[in-house]
Amino acid sequence: MSAVDQQAAYVLHSRPYRDTSLLVDFFTLEHGKVPVVVKGARRPNSKLRASVQPFVPVQIAWRGRSELKSLTQAEPVAAMMFLKGDSLLCGLYVNELLERLLQPFDPHPQLYVYYQYVLNELVSGNDIEGALRTFEHRLLRELGALPDLQNKESEQIYMLNPEQGFSSLSTVNTEQKAHCFYGWQLEMIAGDNYEDIQVRRAAKRLMRLMIDHALGHKPLRSRELFQKM
């Protein structure tokens, strides 16, 4: 892949590179996560600085035959999404999940749609928690990192082993409790129905267990920020 034009994208993460440039990971509609060098982006007069900020929908182009591409164009197609407070921290969390869990050039067009959905929900502030659980659920499913949540008996208790999936239990001890869920809760999570407070709490536990496992239990910087705030 030597050159690609006009890709819808968002910035996931950027860091300084050499004297005046940036290394930027974009999340693109058709190519997944794409790492690029943005030459001169740290210069005060750079025309690209405004286009390599998080939460700005952009159209980008790049070239290069190695895995690390060179950005040739970046044009905002809408204003930056205005996130503040908890919404901003949640946006940073979502970006960090994609940055950490996606492999370069592994396309996830459906996940891109859910990413846009969660950003819009963070802007509106109507149901941030439900939007986050939906996004986490869809991310884990896309990665093949979530056990089957369906076809469970409603009142049966199921214990989660992140590596092996769910097993049914007749009794639950204190140590097992954090890993246990009712079948009806799993069915509701499977349909992204988070109206019930018990389902919300169960979904948060479930997603935390599976995300921590997918990350190899390496801490998230955004989660540490949440705790400090």
C-alpha positions in Angstrom: 0.0 0.0 0.0 2.0 3.0 -1.2 -0.6 5.8 -1.2 -4.1 6.2 0.1 -6.4 9.2 -0.5 -9.5 10.5 1.3 -9.9 8.4 4.4 -12.4 9.3 7.1 -10.5 9.3 10.4 -10.0 10.5 14.0 -6.8 11.0 16.0 -6.4 8.4 18.7 -3.0 9.4 20.1 0.0 11.5 19.2 3.5 12.0 20.6 6.5 14.1 19.6 8.8 12.8 16.9 12.2 14.2 16.2 12.5 18.0 16.4 9.3 19.3 14.8 7.1 16.3 13.9 4.5 14.1 15.5 3.8 10.3 15.4 0.0 10.0 15.2 -2.2 7.0 15.4 -5.4 7.6 13.4 -8.6 5.4 13.6 -9.8 5.2 10.0 -13.0 3.9 8.5 -11.5 1.5 6.0 -8.1 0.7 7.3 -8.5 0.6 11.1 -5.6 2.0 13.1 -3.0 3.7 10.9 0.3 5.1 12.4 1.7 8.1 10.5 4.5 10.7 10.7 3.1 14.2 10.5 6.1 16.2 9.5 6.5 19.7 10.9 3.2 19.5 12.9 4.8 21.0 16.0 5.9 24.2 14.2 3.8 27.2 15.3 2.8 28.0 11.7 2.0 24.4 10.8 -1.3 24.1 8.8 -1.7 20.5 10.1 -1.8 21.3 13.8 -5.6 21.8 13.9 -6.2 18.6 12.0 -4.3 16.3 14.3 -6.3 16.9 17.5 -8.5 14.3 19.2 -12.2 14.3 18.5 -12.0 16.2 15.2 -13.5 14.3 12.2 -11.0 14.6 9.3 -10.2 13.3 5.8 -6.6 12.2 5.5 -4.2 10.8 2.9 -0.9 9.1 3.4 1.9 7.4 1.5 4.7 5.0 2.3 5.5 1.3 1.9 6.6 0.6 5.5 4.1 0.1 8.4 4.8 3.7 9.5 3.2 6.0 6.9 3.8 9.7 6.0 0.7 12.0 6.2 0.2 13.9 3.0 -3.1 15.6 3.7 -5.5 16.2 6.6 -8.6 18.3 6.3 -11.2 18.7 9.1 -14.7 18.0 7.8 -16.5 19.3 10.9 -15.7 21.3 14.1 -13.9 19.6 17.0 -16.4 17.8 19.3 -16.6 19.8 22.5 -16.0 17.4 25.4 -15.4 18.6 29.0 -15.3 17.1 32.5 -16.4 13.5 32.7 -17.2 13.4 29.0 -13.7 14.4 28.1 -12.2 11.7 30.4 -14.6 9.2 28.8 -13.4 10.2 25.4 -9.8 9.8 26.3 -10.7 6.4 27.8 -12.4 5.3 24.5 -9.4 6.5 22.5 -6.9 4.7 24.7 -8.9 1.4 24.4 -8.7 1.6 20.6 -5.0 2.7 20.7 -4.1 -0.3 23.0 -6.3 -3.0 21.6 -6.4 -2.5 17.8 -3.6 -3.9 15.5 -2.4 -1.6 12.7 -4.2 -1.9 9.4 -6.9 -4.3 10.8 -10.2 -2.8 9.4 -13.2 -2.5 11.7 -15.7 -0.3 9.8 -18.6 -1.3 12.1 -16.6 -0.4 15.1 -15.9 3.0 13.5 -19.6 3.6 13.4 -19.9 2.8 17.1 -17.0 5.1 17.8 -18.9 8.0 16.2 -21.9 7.0 18.2 -20.2 7.1 21.5 -18.6 10.4 20.8 -22.0 11.9 19.9 -23.4 10.5 23.1 -20.5 12.1 25.1 -21.3 15.4 23.5 -25.0 15.2 24.3 -24.5 13.8 27.8 -27.8 12.0 27.7 -26.6 8.5 28.6 -22.9 8.4 28.9 -22.8 5.2 30.9 -25.0 3.3 28.5 -23.0 4.5 25.5 -19.7 3.4 27.1 -21.1 0.0 27.9 -22.4 -0.4 24.3 -19.0 0.7 22.9 -17.0 -1.6 25.1 -19.3 -4.5 24.2 -19.0 -3.9 20.5 -15.2 -3.4 20.7 -14.7 -6.7 22.6 -17.0 -8.5 20.1 -15.1 -7.1 17.1 -11.9 -8.4 18.6 -13.4 -11.8 19.3 -12.6 -11.2 23.0 -16.1 -11.7 24.5 -17.7 -15.0 25.4 -21.3 -15.7 24.1 -23.8 -13.8 26.2 -26.9 -15.3 24.7 -28.9 -18.6 25.2 -28.6 -18.4 29.0 -31.2 -19.6 31.5 -32.7 -16.5 33.1 -32.3 -17.4 36.8 -29.2 -19.4 36.4 -26.0 -18.0 37.9 -22.9 -18.0 35.5 -19.3 -17.4 36.5 -16.9 -15.8 34.1 -13.5 -17.1 33.5 -12.0 -14.6 31.0 -10.0 -17.3 29.2 -12.6 -20.0 29.2 -15.9 -18.2 29.2 -19.0 -18.9 31.4 -19.8 -21.9 33.5 -23.0 -22.4 35.5 -23.0 -22.5 39.3 -25.5 -23.7 41.9 -23.9 -21.7 44.8 -21.6 -18.7 45.0 -19.0 -17.9 47.6 -17.6 -14.5 48.4 -14.5 -14.9 46.2 -16.6 -15.8 43.2 -19.2 -13.1 43.5 -17.3 -10.4 41.4 -17.2 -12.9 38.5 -20.8 -14.0 38.6 -23.9 -12.9 36.6 -27.5 -14.0 36.3 -28.5 -15.3 32.9 -31.1 -12.6 32.5 -28.4 -9.9 33.0 -26.2 -11.4 30.3 -29.2 -11.5 27.9 -29.9 -7.8 28.5 -26.2 -7.0 28.0 -26.2 -8.9 24.7 -29.0 -6.6 23.5 -27.3 -3.5 24.9 -30.3 -2.8 27.1 -29.0 -0.9 30.1 -32.1 0.6 31.5 -32.1 -1.6 34.6 -29.6 -0.5 37.3 -28.6 -4.0 38.1 -27.8 -4.7 34.4 -25.7 -1.5 34.3 -23.7 -2.6 37.3 -23.3 -6.2 35.9 -22.2 -4.8 32.5 -19.6 -2.6 34.1 -18.1 -5.5 36.0 -18.2 -7.8 32.9 -16.6 -5.2 30.6 -14.0 -4.4 33.2 -13.0 -8.0 33.6 -12.8 -8.7 29.9 -11.0 -5.4 29.0 -8.4 -5.9 31.8 -7.8 -9.4 30.5 -7.4 -8.2 26.9 -5.0 -5.5 28.1 -2.9 -8.1 29.9 -3.8 -6.3 33.2 -1.6 -3.3 32.2 -3.3 -0.2 33.7 -5.0 2.4 31.6 -3.8 6.0 31.9 -7.3 7.4 31.4 -8.6 5.2 34.3 -6.0 6.5 36.6 -7.1 10.1 35.6 -10.6 9.2 36.6 -9.5 8.0 40.0 -7.5 11.2 40.6 -10.5 13.4 39.6 
